[in-house]
C-alpha cells in the first residue's frame, strides 16, 4: 500500500513540476538546431524566425548548425534532448523523407518528435543558364524523351527536397534525367553558370539573385501557382501536368513528450511571427509564402509527406549519399 501511495505522490509531484516549468517558460536561451550549413535556405529561415521569437519570448534564440547525414545528426540531437522546450529544430522535407531513405530507419516522427508549427514554403525550380539549350519545359521534355539519362541537372544533394521534386517530375512526365548531387545548392549553381550542367533543381531562395542578375533563367516552378516575383514563369502543373506540386517546406519541431503548454506557447508565438511584416517579406522576396495553421494541421501534413516520400523512394529506388 505504501508503494502505491508513494507512486501516486511521485507522479503528482512530477506533473506539478512539469506544469510549473511550463508556466515559467522560457527562463533561459532556446537552442534551435538546423541540419544544414550556415547561409543555406533553412538556416536563413531559422534565423529570421529566431529574431521574431527572441523578441516575443524575451529570450535569446541560439541557432546551432549541425549538418551531416541528410540532417539525421541534427534530428538525433533533438530527440536525445530533454523535452523541456529549450532545444528545438527548424526542419525541412528531409524530416519526412529520411524515414524511408535510410536503413535502418533513423527515427520515427510519430514517436520521437512533437510538431509545433509549419513555417512556410518556397518553390523548387528548374533553372538553366541564360543561353542554355532548354529554355522551355516542353523543349526539355522533348529532348529528354529522345535522349534518356543524358541531360544533367545538379541538386543540393542526393535524397534532398529538390532531388525528390525532380523525381516526382520525372515520374509525371515519363522522362529520365541524370542527377549530379552536390554538397549544397551554391556549388551546383556555380557549375551551371560555368557550363558544366544543363540544369539545376534548387529552391527559389537560392536561385533568385542569379535570375535577377540575368545569369540564369527559370524554366518552370514546381509550386501549385506561379511565383509573384517571377510571374512570367509557368508552373509544371499548368504545363501539362495538372495537380503537380513540389515545394521546400519548413517546420518547427520539438522532442517527443514536450509539455503541451510549452508547445502551445511556442505555436502561438510562431503564428504571431508568421503575421509579421519581416517574415512575410523574407519569404515573399524569394517567391515563398508563410504557412500558418494549427498544431494538428502541422502533424497531419508531416505524416502525409512521410507517406508521399515513402512511395517515391520505393518506386524510384532512391538511395541516400
Secondary structure, 3 states (H helix, E strand, C coil): CHHHHHHHHHHHHHHHHHHHHHHHCCCCCEEEEECCCCCCHHHHHHHHHHHHHHHHHCCCEEEEECCCHHHHHHHHHHHCCCCCCCEEEEECCHHHHHHHHCCCCCCCHHHHEEEEEEEEEEEEEEEEECCCCCCCHHHHHHHHHHCCCCCEEEECCCCCHHHHHHHHHHHHHCCCCEEEECCCHHHHHHHHHCCCCCEEEEEHHHHHHHHHCCCEEEEEECCCCCCCCCCCCCECHHHCCCCCCCEEEEEEEEECCCCHHHHHHHHHHHHHHHCCHHHHHHHHCCCCEECCCCHHHHHHHHHHHHHHHHHHHHHHCCCCC
